């Protein structure tokens, strides 16, 4: 379980740093262009606004993943519930994204990857 928590912590920190970097670019257009370089699971011909929103959503998930890892290390009672909520929302986001951009094949493997933390958590916690 501890290796999983290290992974969750690293993933959260990566999302915070990378999406804060994108969001520091200033305008929505500049943020969108910056985020396009990282989020290649989305079609590159969609508007910069989509990538701007994606950067915000992924920053929030980074904060949630980091909080879940911190809650684990602090031995809080709410860790299990918060982690389950975080991983479920992350997986659901991946599935919604796949449905919205269903014609672009890269979103389907991304949806699977977005659900891996939930699957691993369920396997390890039971």
SULZI-V731911 format. One line per field, one symbol per residue. ss: DSSP state (A for helix, B for strand, O for the rest). A space follows every 10 residues. Layout:
ss->???
This chain:
ss->OAAAAAAAAA AAAAAAAAAA AAAOOOOAAA AAAAAAAAOO OOOOOOOAAA AAAAAAAAAA AAAAAAAAAA AAAOOOOOAA AAAAAAAAAA AAAAAAAAAA OOOOOAAAAA AAAAAAAAAA AAAAAO
